[in-house]
Amino acid sequence: MEKEQDVKKEQQEDLQEETMGEDLSVEDDRELTRENFLNEKDIIIHRVDLPEKKGHTYVRSMTALDRDRFEVILVKLSREGEEMNESLRARLVFMTACDSEGNRLFTKEKDVAILSKKNWKVMDAIASKAQEVNKLREKDVKEMAKNS
């Protein structure tokens, strides 16, 4: 019994680490039907305070399609030996910045060029949170490029 509790505790700790500390407990383990899987809101939204702008915004977890598109960009850049930072921060902000309801703030491709000319500290704060939320830290990006 004690061993079972230890295993359950380890599973919960692993789950919290994978979900950036969110409280998703193993007790909530239910089989998802097609309807729940497709209809439940599963985009995670995080607030980002921006003192330089005297306000805040939000970033969201990427959709599967956004993540695939972003990974294609990363792989292409790493294969071509280009610097991985040219407009990459702006692209990440473009794909993840949202309002409190999770609606993207930037939807026009031309926004990327405009964002790339914004204050680096503001862009870095948003991009850093987006990297954390979407597991796109440097080690994750290197792993993606290596596995492609």
C-alpha positions as CSV (number, residue, x, y, z in Angstrom):
1,M,0.0,0.0,0.0
2,E,2.8,2.4,0.9
3,K,4.6,1.6,-2.3
4,E,1.4,2.3,-4.3
5,Q,1.1,5.7,-2.6
6,D,4.8,6.5,-3.4
7,V,4.2,5.6,-7.1
8,K,1.0,7.8,-7.2
9,K,2.9,10.7,-5.6
10,E,5.7,10.3,-8.2
11,Q,3.2,10.3,-11.0
12,Q,1.6,13.5,-9.6
13,E,5.0,15.2,-9.3
14,D,5.9,14.1,-12.9
15,L,2.6,15.4,-14.2
16,Q,3.0,18.8,-12.4
17,E,6.5,19.1,-13.8
18,E,5.2,18.4,-17.4
19,T,2.3,20.8,-17.0
20,M,4.5,23.7,-15.6
21,G,3.2,23.2,-12.1
22,E,-0.5,23.2,-12.8
23,D,-2.5,21.1,-10.4
24,L,-3.7,18.2,-12.6
25,S,-4.1,15.4,-10.2
26,V,-4.1,11.7,-11.1
27,E,-7.5,11.4,-9.3
28,D,-9.0,13.4,-12.2
29,D,-8.0,10.4,-14.4
30,R,-11.0,9.8,-16.7
31,E,-11.4,8.3,-20.1
32,L,-12.0,11.0,-22.6
33,T,-14.7,10.5,-25.2
34,R,-14.4,11.9,-28.7
35,E,-16.8,14.6,-27.7
36,N,-14.9,15.7,-24.5
37,F,-11.6,15.5,-26.3
38,L,-12.7,17.7,-29.2
39,N,-15.0,20.1,-27.3
40,E,-13.1,20.9,-24.1
41,K,-11.0,24.0,-24.0
42,D,-7.4,23.0,-23.4
43,I,-5.4,26.1,-24.3
44,I,-3.5,27.3,-21.3
45,I,-3.3,31.1,-20.8
46,H,-0.6,32.8,-18.7
47,R,-0.4,36.5,-17.7
48,V,2.8,38.5,-18.6
49,D,3.4,41.7,-16.7
50,L,5.0,44.4,-18.9
51,P,6.2,47.3,-16.7
52,E,7.7,49.1,-19.8
53,K,4.2,49.3,-21.2
54,K,2.5,49.9,-17.8
55,G,0.3,47.0,-18.3
56,H,0.1,43.3,-19.1
57,T,-0.8,40.8,-21.8
58,Y,-1.2,37.1,-22.0
59,V,0.5,34.2,-23.8
60,R,-1.2,30.9,-24.6
61,S,-0.1,27.4,-25.3
62,M,0.3,26.8,-29.0
63,T,-2.2,24.7,-30.9
64,A,-0.8,21.6,-32.4
65,L,-0.8,23.3,-35.8
66,D,1.1,26.4,-34.4
67,R,3.6,24.1,-32.8
68,D,4.2,22.2,-36.0
69,R,4.6,25.4,-38.0
70,F,7.1,26.7,-35.4
71,E,9.1,23.5,-35.4
72,V,9.3,23.6,-39.2
73,I,10.8,27.1,-38.9
74,L,13.3,26.0,-36.3
75,V,14.4,22.9,-38.2
76,K,14.7,24.9,-41.4
77,L,16.9,27.5,-39.7
78,S,19.1,24.9,-38.0
79,R,19.6,23.0,-41.2
80,E,20.5,26.1,-43.2
81,G,22.9,27.2,-40.5
82,E,21.2,30.5,-40.2
83,E,21.1,32.5,-37.0
84,M,18.1,31.1,-35.1
85,N,17.1,34.5,-33.6
86,E,16.3,36.6,-36.7
87,S,12.6,37.5,-36.2
88,L,12.2,34.3,-34.2
89,R,11.2,36.2,-31.0
90,A,8.7,38.2,-33.0
91,R,7.3,35.0,-34.6
92,L,6.9,33.4,-31.2
93,V,5.1,36.5,-29.8
94,F,3.0,36.6,-33.0
95,M,1.9,32.9,-32.4
96,T,1.3,33.1,-28.7
97,A,0.3,36.6,-27.5
98,C,-3.4,36.7,-26.7
99,D,-6.1,38.3,-24.7
100,S,-7.5,37.0,-21.4
101,E,-9.8,34.7,-23.3
102,G,-7.0,33.1,-25.4
103,N,-7.8,35.0,-28.6
104,R,-4.6,35.8,-30.6
105,L,-3.7,39.4,-30.6
106,F,-1.8,39.2,-33.9
107,T,-3.2,37.5,-36.9
108,K,-1.8,39.2,-39.9
109,E,1.6,38.0,-41.2
110,K,2.8,41.6,-41.6
111,D,2.5,41.9,-37.7
112,V,5.7,39.8,-37.5
113,A,7.8,42.5,-39.1
114,I,6.2,45.2,-36.9
115,L,6.7,43.2,-33.8
116,S,10.4,42.6,-34.6
117,K,10.9,46.4,-34.4
118,K,9.4,46.7,-30.9
119,N,11.2,47.2,-27.5
120,W,13.4,44.2,-27.0
121,K,12.7,44.0,-23.2
122,V,8.9,43.8,-23.9
123,M,9.4,41.2,-26.6
124,D,11.8,39.2,-24.5
125,A,9.4,39.1,-21.5
126,I,6.6,37.8,-23.7
127,A,8.8,35.4,-25.7
128,S,10.4,34.0,-22.5
129,K,7.0,33.2,-21.0
130,A,5.9,31.7,-24.3
131,Q,9.0,29.6,-24.4
132,E,8.3,28.3,-20.8
133,V,4.6,27.6,-21.5
134,N,5.3,25.8,-24.8
135,K,8.5,24.0,-23.7
136,L,10.6,25.9,-26.2
137,R,13.6,26.6,-24.0
138,E,17.1,26.3,-25.6
139,K,17.5,22.7,-24.6
140,D,14.1,21.8,-26.1
141,V,14.9,23.6,-29.3
142,K,18.3,21.8,-29.6
143,E,16.6,18.5,-29.0
144,M,14.0,19.2,-31.8
145,A,16.7,20.2,-34.3
146,K,18.7,17.0,-33.4
147,N,15.7,14.7,-33.8
148,S,14.7,16.1,-37.2
